[in-house]
């Protein structure tokens, strides 16, 4: 239907249902309604429809002509707003690094401190705010070599570790939280209590209980050299670590996984590793695709 015809009938309040739907689809519909609302108080009771139609169309034409500069301006403003939003978003979001099962990686923080991530570990930090607030979020296990003069916090679900120019390892898994200091001093905050660790000291929480440990004599965690070592730890922790390093599932039915285990396994050879964690406990194993089943002799 012609636009002028529909507008004319609209002015006469004579649109049928079909014509009303067509009228609402006109690109000038919003302008017409605004003009109608703004001129209601000034219309005479009687007016010439054709003259009124000409007046309305001229008004729309004039309004559009005057507003020709507005649309390009709005487009430019929208583009600038989007660019600003993208810049703000990309400069304020956290930098995240994660490792998969059987994967390790080493990254460098903005202050040149290095962090080695063990398998199945997540780490996040904000590069933009690093100068004012050095916070690292960690879920998993990581070994930190902190640059001299740099101080920051490592925040885990179990507790917070405050560091200053030191080397240390943090392991935070389900019901397991361990911090080992290899150099310098580390402050561990757990349940609102601060514990300071010196080189060789450890802080270990298993199932919510603090566990005493011997002095650490190694210069770095064993997993850095592709080995996992355990000293009097529940066997379930050994199995969980094995699953992370080899991307397998272990079934240990009828086996006491709470018994303490001392020993270790290599990350380079699964057959050798399996013997290392089964022979000391007189266990046998079988494989079913990606699942390893442990049994008693």
C-alpha positions in Angstrom: 0.0 0.0 0.0 1.2 3.6 -0.7 2.6 5.4 2.3 0.6 8.6 1.6 -2.6 6.6 1.4 -2.0 4.9 4.8 -1.0 8.2 6.4 -4.1 9.9 5.0 -6.4 7.2 6.4 -4.5 7.3 9.7 -5.1 11.0 10.0 -8.8 10.4 9.4 -8.7 7.6 11.9 -10.1 5.3 9.3 -7.5 2.4 9.1 -8.9 -1.2 9.1 -6.9 -4.0 10.8 -4.9 -4.9 7.7 -4.1 -1.2 6.9 -3.1 -0.6 10.6 -0.6 -3.4 10.5 0.8 -2.0 7.2 0.9 1.5 8.7 2.9 0.2 11.8 5.6 -1.2 9.4 6.3 2.2 7.8 9.8 3.4 8.4 8.2 6.8 9.4 5.8 5.2 11.9 7.7 6.3 15.0 8.1 9.9 13.7 4.4 10.1 12.9 3.4 8.9 16.3 5.8 11.4 18.0 4.4 14.2 15.8 0.9 13.2 16.5 1.5 13.2 20.3 3.2 16.5 20.2 0.6 18.3 18.2 -2.6 16.9 19.8 -3.0 19.9 22.0 -2.8 22.3 19.0 -5.1 20.7 16.5 -8.4 22.4 15.6 -11.5 20.3 15.8 -11.9 20.5 12.0 -9.1 20.4 9.5 -8.5 19.5 5.9 -7.1 16.0 5.6 -5.1 16.6 2.4 -3.5 19.8 3.8 -2.7 18.0 7.1 -1.1 15.2 5.1 1.1 17.6 3.2 2.1 19.4 6.5 3.0 16.1 8.2 5.1 14.8 5.3 6.9 18.1 5.0 7.6 18.1 8.7 9.0 14.5 8.5 11.1 15.5 5.5 12.5 18.6 7.3 13.1 16.6 10.5 15.1 14.0 8.6 17.0 16.6 6.7 18.0 18.3 10.0 18.9 15.1 11.6 21.1 13.8 8.7 24.2 14.6 10.7 22.9 12.9 13.8 22.9 9.3 12.5 26.6 9.4 11.3 27.5 11.0 14.7 25.6 8.2 16.6 27.4 5.6 14.5 30.8 7.1 15.3 29.9 7.4 19.0 28.8 3.8 19.1 32.1 2.6 17.5 34.1 4.6 19.9 32.1 3.2 22.8 32.6 -0.3 21.6 36.4 0.3 21.2 36.6 1.8 24.6 34.7 -1.1 26.1 36.9 -3.6 24.4 40.0 -1.8 25.6 38.7 -1.7 29.1 37.7 -5.3 29.0 41.0 -6.6 27.6 43.1 -4.5 30.0 41.2 -5.4 33.2 40.5 -9.1 32.8 42.8 -11.6 34.3 45.5 -13.5 32.5 44.9 -17.2 33.0 47.0 -20.2 32.4 46.0 -23.8 32.8 47.5 -27.2 32.3 45.7 -30.4 31.3 46.3 -33.9 32.6 49.8 -35.1 31.9 50.9 -31.5 31.1 53.4 -29.1 32.7 54.4 -25.6 31.8 56.5 -22.7 33.0 55.4 -19.0 32.7 56.9 -15.7 33.7 55.0 -13.1 35.8 55.2 -9.4 35.0 57.9 -8.9 37.6 60.1 -11.6 36.0 59.2 -14.1 38.7 58.8 -17.6 37.2 56.1 -20.2 37.9 56.1 -23.8 37.0 52.7 -25.4 36.8 52.2 -29.1 37.5 49.5 -31.2 35.7 45.9 -30.1 36.0 46.6 -26.7 37.5 45.0 -23.3 37.0 46.7 -19.9 37.6 45.4 -16.4 37.2 46.7 -12.8 37.7 45.9 -9.3 36.6 48.7 -7.7 34.5 47.2 -4.2 34.6 47.1 -4.0 38.4 50.3 -5.9 39.0 52.3 -2.9 40.1 49.9 -2.0 42.8 48.4 -5.3 43.8 50.4 -8.5 43.1 47.8 -11.3 43.6 48.0 -14.7 42.0 45.1 -17.1 42.1 46.1 -20.8 42.2 44.2 -24.1 42.0 46.5 -27.1 41.7 50.2 -27.2 42.2 53.0 -24.7 41.3 56.6 -24.0 42.1 57.4 -20.3 42.4 60.8 -18.6 41.9 60.2 -15.1 43.0 62.3 -12.2 41.7 64.2 -10.3 44.3 62.3 -7.4 45.8 59.0 -8.7 44.6 56.2 -9.3 47.1 52.8 -10.8 46.3 50.1 -13.1 47.5 49.2 -16.6 46.2 45.5 -17.1 46.9 44.1 -20.6 47.0 40.8 -22.1 48.2 42.5 -23.5 51.3 44.7 -20.5 52.3 46.8 -17.6 51.2 50.6 -17.6 50.9 52.5 -14.3 51.1 56.0 -14.3 49.6 59.0 -12.0 49.4 62.0 -12.9 47.2 61.8 -16.7 47.7 61.3 -20.2 46.2 58.5 -22.3 47.3 55.9 -24.9 46.2 52.2 -24.8 46.7 49.9 -27.8 46.3 46.2 -27.3 46.7 44.0 -30.2 45.8 40.8 -31.6 47.2 41.2 -31.8 51.0 45.0 -31.3 50.6 47.0 -28.1 51.1 50.8 -28.1 51.3 53.4 -25.3 51.1 57.1 -26.1 51.1 59.7 -23.2 51.4 62.9 -23.8 49.6 64.5 -20.4 50.0 63.7 -17.2 51.9 60.6 -16.8 54.0 57.0 -17.7 53.3 53.9 -16.6 55.2 51.0 -19.0 55.1 47.6 -17.8 56.3 45.2 -20.7 57.1 41.9 -20.2 59.0 43.0 -16.6 59.8 46.2 -17.8 61.4 49.6 -16.8 60.0 52.5 -19.3 60.0 56.0 -18.3 58.8 58.1 -20.9 57.0 61.9 -20.7 56.5 63.9 -22.7 54.0 63.2 -26.4 54.5 60.0 -25.8 56.5 56.6 -27.3 55.3 53.0 -26.6 56.1 50.6 -29.5 55.4 46.9 -29.8 55.9 45.0 -33.0 55.0 41.3 -33.3 55.5 41.4 -30.2 57.6 44.1 -31.5 60.0 47.6 -30.1 60.2 50.3 -32.8 59.6 53.8 -32.5 60.9 56.6 -33.1 58.4 60.4 -33.5 58.4 62.7 -30.8 57.1 62.8 -30.7 53.4 66.4 -31.3 52.1 65.7 -31.2 48.3 66.5 -27.9 46.5 63.2 -28.1 44.5 60.0 -30.2 44.3 60.6 -33.6 42.6 57.8 -33.1 40.0 60.0 -30.4 38.4 62.3 -33.3 37.3 59.3 -35.5 36.2 59.1 -37.5 39.4 56.6 -37.6 42.2 57.9 -38.4 45.7 55.8 -39.1 48.8 56.7 -39.4 52.5 54.1 -41.0 54.7 51.1 -39.7 52.8 47.8 -41.4 52.2 47.9 -43.8 49.3 44.9 -42.0 47.7 47.1 -39.0 47.2 49.6 -41.2 45.3 46.8 -42.5 43.1 45.4 -39.1 42.4 48.7 -37.7 41.4 49.3 -40.8 39.1 46.0 -40.1 37.4 47.0 -36.5 36.8 50.4 -37.3 35.4 49.3 -40.1 33.1 45.7 -39.1 32.3 44.2 -42.4 33.4 41.6 -43.6 35.9 42.6 -45.9 38.7 40.1 -48.3 40.4 41.3 -49.5 43.8 38.4 -51.6 45.2 39.0 -53.4 48.4 42.2 -51.5 49.0 42.8 -49.2 51.9 43.7 -46.0 50.2 44.1 -44.2 53.6 47.2 -46.3 54.4 50.4 -44.3 54.4 52.8 -44.6 51.5 56.5 -43.7 51.2 58.0 -43.8 47.7 57.5 -42.3 44.3 57.1 -42.8 40.6 58.5 -41.5 37.3 56.4 -39.4 34.9 58.1 -40.8 31.8 57.2 -44.5 31.8 53.8 -45.7 32.9 54.9 -49.4 33.3 57.8 -48.5 35.5 55.6 -46.0 37.4 52.9 -48.7 38.1 55.4 -51.1 39.5 56.7 -48.4 41.8 53.3 -47.7 43.4 52.1 -51.4 43.5 55.0 -53.6 44.4 55.7 -52.0 47.8 52.1 -52.7 48.9 52.0 -56.1 47.3 49.4 -55.1 44.7 48.8 -56.3 41.2 47.2 -54.4 38.3 45.5 -54.8 35.0 44.6 -52.4 32.2 41.3 -51.9 30.5 41.6 -49.1 27.9 42.3 -46.0 29.9 41.5 -47.6 33.3 43.9 -49.3 35.6 42.5 -51.8 38.1 44.5 -52.5 41.3 44.1 -55.8 43.2 45.6 -57.5 46.2 48.0 -60.4 45.5 
